[in-house]
């Protein structure tokens, strides 16, 4: 995604989803989205 761009995703099932931005993963910039029912 280029600067100023957007990205979206809809989580349809409960759970924990890990995500990261590949260029920043080595810097430890990762996160987890927790979706509760």
C-alpha positions as CSV (number, residue, x, y, z in Angstrom):
1,X,0.0,0.0,0.0
2,X,1.5,3.3,-1.0
3,X,1.5,6.4,1.2
4,X,-2.1,7.7,1.7
5,X,-3.5,4.4,0.6
6,X,-6.0,2.3,2.6
7,X,-6.6,-1.4,3.3
8,X,-9.5,-3.0,5.1
9,X,-10.5,-6.5,6.1
10,X,-13.6,-7.9,7.7
11,X,-13.1,-10.6,10.3
12,X,-16.1,-13.0,10.1
13,X,-15.1,-15.5,12.8
14,X,-14.1,-15.0,16.4
15,X,-10.4,-15.7,17.2
16,X,-7.0,-14.1,17.3
17,X,-5.4,-12.9,14.1
18,X,-1.7,-11.9,13.9
19,X,-0.8,-9.3,11.4
20,X,2.3,-7.3,10.4
21,X,3.5,-4.9,7.8
22,X,6.3,-6.8,6.1
23,X,8.7,-3.9,5.8
24,X,8.4,-3.2,9.5
25,X,8.2,-6.8,10.9
26,X,11.9,-6.9,11.5
27,X,11.5,-3.9,13.7
28,X,9.0,-5.8,15.8
29,X,6.0,-3.9,14.5
30,X,3.4,-6.7,14.7
31,X,0.0,-6.9,16.3
32,X,-2.9,-9.2,17.1
33,X,-6.5,-8.5,16.4
34,X,-8.9,-10.2,18.9
35,X,-12.4,-10.8,17.5
36,X,-14.9,-11.7,20.2
37,X,-18.3,-13.3,19.5
